[in-house]
Amino acid sequence: MSDTPKIDRRTILKFAAASVAVANAVGVRQVAQGAAPRVLPADTLPNDVRLGGLKDLNAYFPWTPSASVEEWKQRSEYVRRQLQVALGLWPMPTRKPLNAVVHGKVERDDFTVERVILETGDGLYCTGSLYRPKNPKPGKLPAVLCPHGHWANGRFYEHNDATFEQELKSKAESIPSGRFPLQARCVQLARMGCIVFLYDMLGYPDSGPIPFEIAHGFARQRPELSQPDRWGIFSAQSELRCLNIVGLQAWNSIRALDWISSLSDVDTSRIGVTGASGGGTQTFLLGSLDPRPAAFFPAVMVSTSMQGGCTCENASYLRVNTGNIEFAAMIAPRPLGMTAADDWTRELETKGLPQLKQHYSMLGAPDNVEGKYMAFPHNYNQPSRLMMYEFFNKHLKLGQTSPIMERDFVPLTKEELTVWNGEHPAPARSVENELRILRGLAADQDAQFAALVPSSPESLRKYREVIGGAWDVMIGRKLPAKEEFVQENKHKVEGEELLSFRSVIRLKGQNEEVPTYFFLPRNWNKQVALWITDEGKSSLVKDDGSPKPEVQLLLDAGVAVAIPDLLYQGEFLADQKSLASARKVENPREFVGYTLGYNHPLFAQRVHDVLTMIAFCRFSKYEPEAVHVIGSGRTAGPIAAAAAFQAGSAVNKVAIGTGGFRFASITEAYDPMLLPGAVRYGDIPGLLALVAPHPLWVSGEGDQLPAVVTKAYSAAQSTSVTAYSGSTDGELAAAAKWLLS
């Protein structure tokens, strides 16, 4: 590299110091033997918001409407993809025959009720009651889907004597059959000319085979069901595939919609959805996911406050940087009605509804959204139902005369409602049947991934759209813009051949910091290598602050090197001990979704740090000609690969050491490397394939790279992929030499 042109010392200093005043030349001593000298003073942690408290379901979730239709189009597309990834619905599972069974008709004066069994997956069922008008008008009829919500015994719910007496006294109900409020809404809608499907949430009364105690009462991890080859719901393995109860319930809603839309007498242009509480969650999730229903009425659930406390309302990624108000906004411009009560929704009329009205106005449908607070406890009582009837009467064009009033009816008994009998026996609620459902869904996911493995430039684009689209959600951040970061130098050392800087790179809008070492050779060749390791900068920097031999190889060739501590590495650790377990919110139930439904996984947060560093290096006003990324180790390699994919053309060469790691080997739900969805979307091989066509060097995979990687590079018409199968001891030096080749 002797003929490499040199740049003047002033340019070097400007690039590295960014005109920030240099701290006192007296260095800060390292805090532990064997550690690199610190960037920050001893006993000082980075001023990073991520070291503070975690967000949980009880936080505040305000929403700001988009400024324009075009901005909302882009935002809503991303939020919909985020929902689909979180719920295990990106791409949608294979729609297999529902094998619908409709039987056991019960006739009342002016309506009928039939029992319905839909097989929505291998061993997964959606069960419920189908209400019809007994003497319908000629022509096709409107339909309403009714997910019931968290009422004891679901479809079979009945107020006890004391509760119903209080309901009558408070005017929450006014007729004897109001004792059965879930049946009441279905009966009245049928009397208004609608076909109504009231269906079970998982674990409620006829749903099987996952029991209520697991679907809604899960509290402790089950080690015996947390193995790579034998895993149940809520385990690390199910998280790695984004298989969760809220996703299964959303899938049941979609399949229920498929089924009711297929009925010959249903007008598919007039389908409504309504549910309260957890049923309200299902209502707006279905509205966010599916464009087919025409109108939605989620009761007592949409708010800026508590977002849903049940395991069936939470999933990893579900509400990261979003919430229930925005989910409701996803329904627009289709009609949306809401009620609020003396619960977490009580402030709807002042927090949430004004923003939704602004949003609907922007979309040209100001009259299509309404909401009302009613001074009752959490409910779907008669006043709320009356509001819903008027809403659907208007928007489904039912032609009823207002005001609509309920009439008494003869309620159905449990025996008349249950779908299971001798001819149609209930599936056993057993672990083996739970595993059967999950195995079937996982096999379908694997088949979908296999079908996406690229074989041509066109199929590579599809792979990047689907698999890359999922990893984009899982990482949750793009490359920061040039104006988003600042550098603060804490210490510098000037040598004859080398300048070294200890700096903090601060991402301003996110309130995040990255303590970093910069080594800048005097013969800088306008290239920068960002080197990530499992332990942070101490892996590549000696006790005296000088670079280790592998780094020196790059410096001797004129390549500048940046070596950061990522979140919970090095200076992020008060006790210098690596995390044995990921952080979690203060919830006694061992469900990862309560944490990762609102906060990025640690893996993603570390990728964020790498993206910050790539942006800092790339957007220097002195315009480096190349920025390379090296990630060495089972932690750092995958992180560097994910960052390189997200950074796109901002990165030139990429060197990855995987250490043979696979996400599929994780068995602990709070493993710091847990990244929900990683197995579904191809694990490490699937991620490495996304790096194509960047020149890629890979170690830890032997001399034969995974097929999806070689096929992706072939599809990209690139041969710039190299497998290293030499000794572990020589791995770092080999990566550096490859980068220089």
GIRAQUI-V751722 format. One record per residue. PHI is phi in whole degrees, -180 to 180 (NA if undefined). D_FIRST is the distance of its C-alpha to the first C-alpha in Angstrom with 2 decimals. Layout:
phi->PHI d_first->D_FIRST
phi->PHI d_first->D_FIRST
//
This chain:
phi->NA d_first->0.00
phi->-66 d_first->3.82
phi->-92 d_first->5.43
phi->-68 d_first->5.36
phi->-64 d_first->9.06
phi->-90 d_first->10.67
phi->-111 d_first->13.99
phi->-72 d_first->17.06
phi->-61 d_first->18.44
phi->-64 d_first->21.49
phi->-63 d_first->19.76
phi->-59 d_first->18.03
phi->-65 d_first->21.47
phi->-65 d_first->23.27
phi->-62 d_first->21.19
phi->-83 d_first->21.69
phi->-93 d_first->25.15
phi->51 d_first->26.72
phi->59 d_first->29.09
phi->-90 d_first->30.80
phi->-60 d_first->32.21
phi->-85 d_first->30.54
phi->-68 d_first->32.91
phi->-51 d_first->34.17
phi->-68 d_first->31.49
phi->-73 d_first->33.56
phi->-71 d_first->31.90
phi->-87 d_first->34.04
phi->-71 d_first->34.61
phi->-66 d_first->33.99
phi->-93 d_first->37.22
phi->-146 d_first->36.83
phi->-59 d_first->35.53
phi->90 d_first->32.17
phi->-93 d_first->31.38
phi->-66 d_first->28.51
phi->-55 d_first->29.82
phi->-77 d_first->31.57
phi->-84 d_first->30.82
phi->-93 d_first->34.56
phi->-59 d_first->37.26
phi->-56 d_first->38.84
phi->62 d_first->41.49
phi->-119 d_first->40.28
phi->-92 d_first->39.47
phi->-56 d_first->37.60
phi->-83 d_first->39.97
phi->-125 d_first->39.76
phi->-60 d_first->42.75
phi->-71 d_first->41.97
phi->-82 d_first->43.02
phi->-86 d_first->46.47
phi->-69 d_first->49.30
phi->-89 d_first->49.05
phi->-83 d_first->50.89
phi->-137 d_first->53.79
phi->-66 d_first->56.58
phi->-98 d_first->58.66
phi->-75 d_first->56.17
phi->-101 d_first->56.71
phi->-125 d_first->55.55
phi->-71 d_first->56.10
phi->-138 d_first->54.96
phi->-108 d_first->54.03
phi->-61 d_first->54.81
phi->-66 d_first->52.26
phi->-81 d_first->52.55
phi->-150 d_first->52.92
phi->-63 d_first->53.83
phi->-65 d_first->50.37
phi->-62 d_first->48.77
phi->-67 d_first->51.28
phi->-58 d_first->50.60
phi->-67 d_first->46.96
phi->-65 d_first->47.86
phi->-67 d_first->50.69
phi->-63 d_first->48.61
phi->-68 d_first->46.15
phi->-62 d_first->48.98
phi->-63 d_first->50.75
phi->-66 d_first->47.67
phi->-60 d_first->47.29
phi->-61 d_first->50.93
phi->-64 d_first->50.61
phi->-63 d_first->47.64
phi->-59 d_first->49.43
phi->-94 d_first->52.63
phi->73 d_first->51.18
phi->-119 d_first->52.08
phi->-123 d_first->48.72
phi->-73 d_first->49.39
phi->-62 d_first->53.15
phi->-58 d_first->54.58
phi->-63 d_first->56.35
phi->-82 d_first->59.80
phi->-91 d_first->62.15
phi->-55 d_first->65.92
phi->-79 d_first->67.60
phi->47 d_first->70.70
phi->-62 d_first->72.71
phi->-118 d_first->76.03
phi->-122 d_first->78.54
phi->-153 d_first->81.83
phi->65 d_first->84.62
phi->-62 d_first->85.71
phi->-115 d_first->87.70
phi->-108 d_first->89.91
phi->-119 d_first->90.99
phi->-59 d_first->93.09
phi->-133 d_first->90.53
phi->-151 d_first->87.28
phi->-127 d_first->86.08
phi->-134 d_first->83.41
phi->-121 d_first->81.67
phi->-97 d_first->79.37
phi->-127 d_first->75.89
phi->-128 d_first->73.39
phi->-117 d_first->69.99
phi->-96 d_first->67.47
phi->-94 d_first->64.12
phi->-164 d_first->62.01
phi->-68 d_first->62.50
phi->87 d_first->65.21
phi->-99 d_first->64.55
phi->-127 d_first->67.53
phi->-117 d_first->68.47
phi->-120 d_first->72.16
phi->-179 d_first->74.52
phi->-118 d_first->77.64
phi->-106 d_first->78.19
phi->-97 d_first->80.73
phi->-135 d_first->82.42
phi->-67 d_first->85.19
phi->-73 d_first->88.34
phi->-127 d_first->89.56
phi->-70 d_first->86.51
phi->-68 d_first->86.68
phi->-61 d_first->86.19
phi->94 d_first->82.66
phi->-78 d_first->79.33
phi->-111 d_first->78.95
phi->-68 d_first->76.31
phi->-134 d_first->74.62
phi->-135 d_first->73.27
phi->-90 d_first->70.94
phi->-129 d_first->71.76
phi->-72 d_first->69.37
phi->-81 d_first->71.65
phi->92 d_first->69.57
phi->-86 d_first->70.14
phi->-108 d_first->73.90
phi->-52 d_first->75.53
phi->69 d_first->76.28
phi->54 d_first->74.61
phi->-57 d_first->76.84
phi->-89 d_first->79.74
phi->-60 d_first->79.48
phi->-145 d_first->82.79
phi->-61 d_first->83.50
phi->-75 d_first->85.64
phi->-58 d_first->88.99
phi->-65 d_first->87.90
phi->-65 d_first->84.81
phi->-69 d_first->86.70
phi->-61 d_first->89.49
phi->-69 d_first->86.96
phi->-61 d_first->85.42
phi->-66 d_first->88.88
phi->-64 d_first->89.65
phi->-85 d_first->86.46
phi->67 d_first->86.98
phi->-73 d_first->83.73
phi->-138 d_first->85.95
phi->-136 d_first->89.40
phi->-125 d_first->90.59
phi->-55 d_first->91.19
phi->-75 d_first->88.53
phi->-65 d_first->85.98
phi->-61 d_first->85.84
phi->-115 d_first->83.45
phi->-65 d_first->80.94
phi->-72 d_first->78.46
phi->-63 d_first->81.23
phi->-58 d_first->82.67
phi->-68 d_first->79.75
phi->-70 d_first->79.67
phi->-62 d_first->83.43
phi->-64 d_first->83.53
phi->-64 d_first->80.67
phi->-65 d_first->82.48
phi->-65 d_first->85.64
phi->-88 d_first->83.73
phi->101 d_first->82.88
phi->-100 d_first->79.48
phi->-90 d_first->78.27
phi->-125 d_first->76.64
phi->-114 d_first->74.43
phi->-97 d_first->74.31
phi->-121 d_first->71.78
phi->-77 d_first->70.78
phi->-74 d_first->67.66
phi->-58 d_first->66.19
phi->87 d_first->68.46
phi->-89 d_first->71.35
phi->-55 d_first->74.59
phi->-102 d_first->74.22
phi->-64 d_first->70.45
phi->-154 d_first->69.01
phi->-104 d_first->67.69
phi->-79 d_first->65.44
phi->-75 d_first->67.91
phi->-55 d_first->68.28
phi->-60 d_first->67.34
phi->-92 d_first->63.84
phi->-61 d_first->63.29
phi->-121 d_first->64.50
phi->-115 d_first->65.04
phi->-55 d_first->61.89
phi->-132 d_first->61.21
phi->-127 d_first->59.51
phi->-62 d_first->56.76
phi->-112 d_first->58.12
phi->-54 d_first->55.98
phi->-69 d_first->57.87
phi->-118 d_first->56.79
phi->-131 d_first->53.15
phi->-106 d_first->51.76
phi->-56 d_first->49.25
phi->-108 d_first->52.08
phi->-155 d_first->54.98
phi->-141 d_first->54.53
phi->-111 d_first->56.80
phi->-66 d_first->56.63
phi->75 d_first->54.90
phi->-82 d_first->52.77
phi->-58 d_first->48.99
phi->-67 d_first->49.05
phi->-69 d_first->51.19
phi->-63 d_first->48.91
phi->-66 d_first->45.90
phi->-114 d_first->47.86
phi->53 d_first->49.30
phi->-103 d_first->52.78
phi->-149 d_first->55.14
phi->-66 d_first->58.77
phi->-63 d_first->58.28
phi->-69 d_first->56.36
phi->-65 d_first->59.10
phi->-68 d_first->61.70
phi->-64 d_first->59.86
phi->-64 d_first->59.71
phi->-60 d_first->63.45
phi->-64 d_first->64.04
phi->-64 d_first->62.11
phi->-71 d_first->64.04
phi->-63 d_first->67.30
phi->-65 d_first->66.50
phi->-55 d_first->65.83
phi->-68 d_first->69.19
phi->-67 d_first->71.30
phi->-69 d_first->69.79
phi->-83 d_first->70.92
phi->-69 d_first->74.55
phi->-64 d_first->76.65
phi->-102 d_first->78.51
phi->-99 d_first->75.53
phi->-85 d_first->74.45
phi->-67 d_first->70.66
phi->-86 d_first->70.39
phi->-131 d_first->72.38
phi->-114 d_first->70.75
phi->-114 d_first->70.50
phi->-138 d_first->69.00
phi->-150 d_first->70.33
phi->-161 d_first->70.02
phi->-119 d_first->70.23
phi->58 d_first->68.14
phi->-60 d_first->65.89
phi->-69 d_first->67.44
phi->-67 d_first->66.26
phi->-58 d_first->62.71
phi->-61 d_first->63.13
phi->-64 d_first->64.61
phi->-78 d_first->61.74
phi->-68 d_first->59.10
phi->-62 d_first->60.83
phi->-64 d_first->60.96
phi->-71 d_first->57.24
phi->-91 d_first->56.45
phi->-127 d_first->59.05
phi->-83 d_first->60.21
phi->-75 d_first->63.55
phi->-62 d_first->65.95
phi->-94 d_first->67.60
phi->-155 d_first->68.40
phi->-138 d_first->67.57
phi->-138 d_first->69.47
phi->-82 d_first->67.61
phi->-99 d_first->70.03
phi->41 d_first->69.28
phi->-146 d_first->65.57
phi->-80 d_first->63.56
phi->-164 d_first->62.58
phi->-90 d_first->59.90
phi->-103 d_first->60.98
phi->-48 d_first->61.11
phi->-97 d_first->59.34
phi->127 d_first->61.15
phi->-93 d_first->61.68
phi->-86 d_first->62.17
phi->-62 d_first->59.70
phi->-86 d_first->60.70
phi->-120 d_first->59.38
phi->-132 d_first->55.92
phi->-159 d_first->52.73
phi->-56 d_first->49.05
phi->78 d_first->47.41
phi->-57 d_first->50.86
phi->-122 d_first->51.07
phi->-71 d_first->47.54
phi->63 d_first->47.53
phi->-154 d_first->50.81
phi->-177 d_first->54.44
phi->-66 d_first->57.92
phi->-65 d_first->58.56
phi->-67 d_first->55.59
phi->-61 d_first->56.71
phi->-64 d_first->60.09
phi->-65 d_first->58.46
phi->-64 d_first->56.90
phi->-71 d_first->60.48
phi->-58 d_first->60.86
phi->-88 d_first->62.42
phi->-63 d_first->64.69
phi->-60 d_first->67.55
phi->-135 d_first->66.92
phi->-121 d_first->69.67
phi->-143 d_first->69.31
phi->-120 d_first->71.58
phi->-130 d_first->70.90
phi->-143 d_first->73.01
phi->-79 d_first->73.42
phi->-150 d_first->70.19
phi->-66 d_first->66.47
phi->-95 d_first->67.12
phi->-60 d_first->69.69
phi->-95 d_first->67.50
phi->-53 d_first->66.66
phi->-66 d_first->68.68
phi->-111 d_first->66.69
phi->-129 d_first->63.30
phi->121 d_first->62.05
phi->-63 d_first->64.88
phi->-59 d_first->64.26
phi->-68 d_first->60.62
phi->-66 d_first->61.72
phi->-64 d_first->64.29
phi->-60 d_first->61.69
phi->-63 d_first->59.50
phi->-65 d_first->62.40
phi->-64 d_first->63.35
phi->-60 d_first->59.88
phi->-88 d_first->60.21
phi->82 d_first->63.61
phi->-135 d_first->65.77
phi->-63 d_first->67.08
phi->-92 d_first->70.21
phi->-97 d_first->68.45
phi->-134 d_first->67.66
phi->-151 d_first->70.12
phi->-156 d_first->70.34
phi->-148 d_first->73.08
phi->-87 d_first->73.53
phi->-127 d_first->76.71
phi->-79 d_first->78.05
phi->-131 d_first->78.22
phi->-63 d_first->76.27
phi->-46 d_first->73.53
phi->-164 d_first->75.34
phi->-137 d_first->75.93
phi->-88 d_first->79.56
phi->-61 d_first->82.10
phi->-57 d_first->81.14
phi->-67 d_first->77.53
phi->-65 d_first->78.68
phi->-62 d_first->80.96
phi->-63 d_first->78.03
phi->-64 d_first->76.09
phi->-60 d_first->79.03
phi->-64 d_first->79.25
phi->-62 d_first->75.50
phi->-70 d_first->75.60
phi->-57 d_first->78.91
phi->-74 d_first->77.20
phi->-88 d_first->73.84
phi->-99 d_first->74.97
phi->55 d_first->78.03
phi->-83 d_first->80.56
phi->74 d_first->83.50
phi->-87 d_first->85.10
phi->-84 d_first->87.37
phi->-89 d_first->86.15
phi->-78 d_first->86.60
phi->-85 d_first->85.76
phi->-125 d_first->87.54
phi->-80 d_first->87.30
phi->-116 d_first->90.36
phi->-65 d_first->91.15
phi->-149 d_first->90.39
phi->-91 d_first->91.03
phi->-64 d_first->87.82
phi->-85 d_first->86.59
phi->-81 d_first->86.71
phi->-58 d_first->83.86
phi->-64 d_first->85.61
phi->-81 d_first->85.69
phi->-98 d_first->82.01
phi->-61 d_first->80.25
phi->-88 d_first->78.61
phi->-96 d_first->78.98
phi->-156 d_first->82.17
phi->-61 d_first->83.43
phi->-77 d_first->82.40
phi->-128 d_first->78.98
phi->-71 d_first->78.01
phi->-72 d_first->75.37
phi->-68 d_first->72.11
phi->-66 d_first->71.82
phi->-85 d_first->69.78
phi->-138 d_first->67.77
phi->-61 d_first->64.29
phi->-62 d_first->64.14
phi->-73 d_first->64.89
phi->-60 d_first->62.29
phi->-65 d_first->59.72
phi->-61 d_first->60.98
phi->-58 d_first->60.27
phi->-68 d_first->56.73
phi->-61 d_first->55.98
phi->-63 d_first->57.21
phi->-68 d_first->55.08
phi->-65 d_first->51.96
phi->-63 d_first->52.57
phi->-65 d_first->52.88
phi->-60 d_first->49.58
phi->-62 d_first->47.86
phi->-65 d_first->49.45
phi->-64 d_first->48.31
phi->-64 d_first->44.69
phi->-59 d_first->44.90
phi->-70 d_first->46.27
phi->-94 d_first->43.31
phi->-55 d_first->40.58
phi->-72 d_first->38.84
phi->-135 d_first->39.27
phi->-157 d_first->38.55
phi->-56 d_first->36.86
phi->-66 d_first->40.24
phi->-70 d_first->40.78
phi->-66 d_first->37.28
phi->-61 d_first->38.31
phi->-65 d_first->41.48
phi->-59 d_first->39.62
phi->-68 d_first->37.48
phi->-66 d_first->40.66
phi->-86 d_first->42.64
phi->-71 d_first->40.30
phi->-64 d_first->37.70
phi->-63 d_first->40.65
phi->-71 d_first->41.81
phi->-62 d_first->38.50
phi->-60 d_first->38.34
phi->-69 d_first->41.69
phi->-62 d_first->40.78
phi->-80 d_first->37.73
phi->77 d_first->39.73
phi->-159 d_first->37.10
phi->-95 d_first->34.69
phi->-67 d_first->31.53
phi->-62 d_first->32.68
phi->-81 d_first->32.74
phi->-57 d_first->30.73
phi->-83 d_first->33.75
phi->-89 d_first->34.61
phi->-131 d_first->32.40
phi->-135 d_first->31.80
phi->-113 d_first->29.53
phi->-125 d_first->31.13
phi->-78 d_first->29.00
phi->-107 d_first->30.81
phi->-164 d_first->28.59
phi->-139 d_first->25.35
phi->-132 d_first->23.56
phi->-106 d_first->21.37
phi->-117 d_first->19.17
phi->-65 d_first->17.08
phi->-108 d_first->13.77
phi->-149 d_first->15.33
phi->-107 d_first->18.19
phi->-128 d_first->20.37
phi->-133 d_first->23.34
phi->-107 d_first->26.32
phi->-135 d_first->27.77
phi->-112 d_first->30.48
phi->-100 d_first->29.94
phi->-111 d_first->33.43
phi->-90 d_first->34.66
phi->-64 d_first->37.62
phi->-66 d_first->39.98
phi->-97 d_first->39.78
phi->57 d_first->39.92
phi->-121 d_first->37.08
phi->-132 d_first->34.41
phi->-132 d_first->31.15
phi->-68 d_first->30.10
phi->-143 d_first->26.31
phi->-100 d_first->23.48
phi->-118 d_first->20.47
phi->-116 d_first->17.31
phi->-126 d_first->15.20
phi->-71 d_first->12.11
phi->-62 d_first->12.40
phi->-97 d_first->9.04
phi->-55 d_first->10.38
phi->-101 d_first->9.14
phi->71 d_first->12.82
phi->-118 d_first->12.89
phi->-129 d_first->15.33
phi->-111 d_first->16.36
phi->-98 d_first->20.03
phi->-114 d_first->20.95
phi->-110 d_first->24.66
phi->-130 d_first->26.50
phi->-66 d_first->30.17
phi->-102 d_first->30.74
phi->99 d_first->28.60
phi->-67 d_first->26.10
phi->-64 d_first->27.65
phi->-70 d_first->26.13
phi->-121 d_first->22.55
phi->-124 d_first->23.32
phi->-75 d_first->24.85
phi->-58 d_first->28.19
phi->-88 d_first->26.76
phi->90 d_first->24.64
phi->-89 d_first->21.26
phi->-74 d_first->19.07
phi->-77 d_first->19.71
phi->-55 d_first->17.28
phi->-63 d_first->16.67
phi->-70 d_first->15.70
phi->-62 d_first->13.52
phi->-57 d_first->11.33
phi->-70 d_first->10.65
phi->-64 d_first->10.54
phi->-61 d_first->7.99
phi->-87 d_first->5.57
phi->94 d_first->7.34
phi->-90 d_first->10.30
phi->-73 d_first->13.69
phi->-131 d_first->16.33
phi->-114 d_first->20.08
phi->-131 d_first->22.56
phi->-98 d_first->26.23
phi->-94 d_first->29.63
phi->-84 d_first->31.51
phi->-52 d_first->35.28
phi->63 d_first->37.00
phi->-121 d_first->33.90
phi->48 d_first->33.20
phi->-75 d_first->34.70
phi->-81 d_first->36.93
phi->-109 d_first->38.87
phi->-64 d_first->41.48
phi->-106 d_first->42.08
phi->62 d_first->38.57
phi->-107 d_first->40.11
phi->-64 d_first->38.74
phi->-66 d_first->41.24
phi->-88 d_first->43.54
phi->-147 d_first->45.20
phi->-68 d_first->44.52
phi->-68 d_first->46.58
phi->-147 d_first->49.79
phi->-70 d_first->52.45
phi->-82 d_first->55.73
phi->-133 d_first->57.64
phi->-67 d_first->59.54
phi->-90 d_first->58.96
phi->-85 d_first->55.94
phi->-116 d_first->54.82
phi->-59 d_first->51.15
phi->-62 d_first->52.10
phi->-68 d_first->53.73
phi->-97 d_first->50.29
phi->-81 d_first->47.83
phi->-75 d_first->50.24
phi->-130 d_first->49.48
phi->-133 d_first->46.11
phi->-63 d_first->42.71
phi->-60 d_first->41.88
phi->-57 d_first->39.45
phi->-53 d_first->36.95
phi->-64 d_first->37.11
phi->-63 d_first->36.89
phi->-70 d_first->33.66
phi->-61 d_first->32.30
phi->-57 d_first->33.44
phi->-62 d_first->31.26
phi->-65 d_first->28.17
phi->-62 d_first->29.17
phi->-59 d_first->29.54
phi->-69 d_first->26.02
phi->-60 d_first->24.61
phi->-63 d_first->26.69
phi->-61 d_first->25.67
phi->-68 d_first->21.96
phi->-68 d_first->22.57
phi->-94 d_first->25.16
phi->-57 d_first->23.47
phi->-67 d_first->24.57
phi->-92 d_first->21.01
phi->48 d_first->20.52
phi->-55 d_first->17.34
phi->-79 d_first->16.27
phi->-155 d_first->16.31
phi->-125 d_first->18.11
phi->-110 d_first->17.96
phi->-125 d_first->20.69
phi->-120 d_first->20.87
phi->-128 d_first->24.40
phi->-120 d_first->25.16
phi->127 d_first->28.83
phi->-63 d_first->32.22
phi->-89 d_first->32.52
phi->-72 d_first->29.06
phi->-59 d_first->28.15
phi->-60 d_first->31.11
phi->-62 d_first->30.75
phi->-64 d_first->27.16
phi->-64 d_first->28.31
phi->-63 d_first->31.26
phi->-67 d_first->29.25
phi->-64 d_first->26.77
phi->-63 d_first->29.84
phi->-66 d_first->31.49
phi->-77 d_first->28.45
phi->59 d_first->28.16
phi->-71 d_first->25.78
phi->-72 d_first->24.48
phi->-113 d_first->22.28
phi->-102 d_first->19.58
phi->-96 d_first->18.73
phi->-135 d_first->21.17
phi->-118 d_first->21.11
phi->-126 d_first->24.63
phi->-107 d_first->26.23
phi->-92 d_first->29.98
phi->61 d_first->31.31
phi->73 d_first->33.92
phi->-68 d_first->35.59
phi->-134 d_first->38.23
phi->-58 d_first->40.26
phi->-63 d_first->43.24
phi->-83 d_first->43.28
phi->-73 d_first->44.26
phi->-121 d_first->47.91
phi->-100 d_first->48.25
phi->-63 d_first->48.99
phi->-110 d_first->47.21
phi->-60 d_first->44.10
phi->-59 d_first->41.22
phi->-92 d_first->39.33
phi->-61 d_first->42.34
phi->-128 d_first->41.43
phi->-52 d_first->44.62
phi->92 d_first->44.27
phi->-61 d_first->41.09
phi->-72 d_first->42.95
phi->-56 d_first->44.86
phi->-100 d_first->41.74
phi->100 d_first->39.97
phi->57 d_first->38.70
phi->-62 d_first->35.03
phi->-59 d_first->34.87
phi->-62 d_first->36.43
phi->-71 d_first->33.94
phi->-60 d_first->30.86
phi->-62 d_first->32.36
phi->-72 d_first->32.28
phi->-73 d_first->28.48
phi->-56 d_first->28.51
phi->-100 d_first->26.88
phi->-56 d_first->23.79
phi->-55 d_first->21.23
phi->-132 d_first->22.64
phi->-116 d_first->21.92
phi->-131 d_first->25.07
phi->-121 d_first->26.10
phi->92 d_first->29.62
phi->-113 d_first->31.29
phi->77 d_first->31.16
phi->-89 d_first->30.01
phi->-124 d_first->32.22
phi->-71 d_first->31.51
phi->-55 d_first->34.68
phi->-58 d_first->36.33
phi->-64 d_first->36.28
phi->-71 d_first->32.47
phi->-64 d_first->32.09
phi->-69 d_first->34.91
phi->-64 d_first->33.43
phi->-69 d_first->30.15
phi->-64 d_first->32.29
phi->-64 d_first->34.41
phi->-82 d_first->31.38
phi->56 d_first->30.47
phi->-131 d_first->27.08
phi->-109 d_first->25.64
phi->-85 d_first->22.76
phi->-137 d_first->24.27
phi->-128 d_first->23.32
phi->-103 d_first->25.56
phi->-105 d_first->24.38
phi->-126 d_first->27.23
phi->-77 d_first->25.73
phi->-70 d_first->26.82
phi->-63 d_first->27.17
phi->-62 d_first->25.56
phi->-96 d_first->22.28
phi->-64 d_first->22.43
phi->-65 d_first->20.27
phi->-64 d_first->17.35
phi->-65 d_first->17.89
phi->-63 d_first->17.89
phi->-64 d_first->14.55
phi->-65 d_first->13.00
phi->-62 d_first->14.94
phi->-62 d_first->13.74
phi->-87 d_first->10.09
phi->-76 d_first->11.60
//
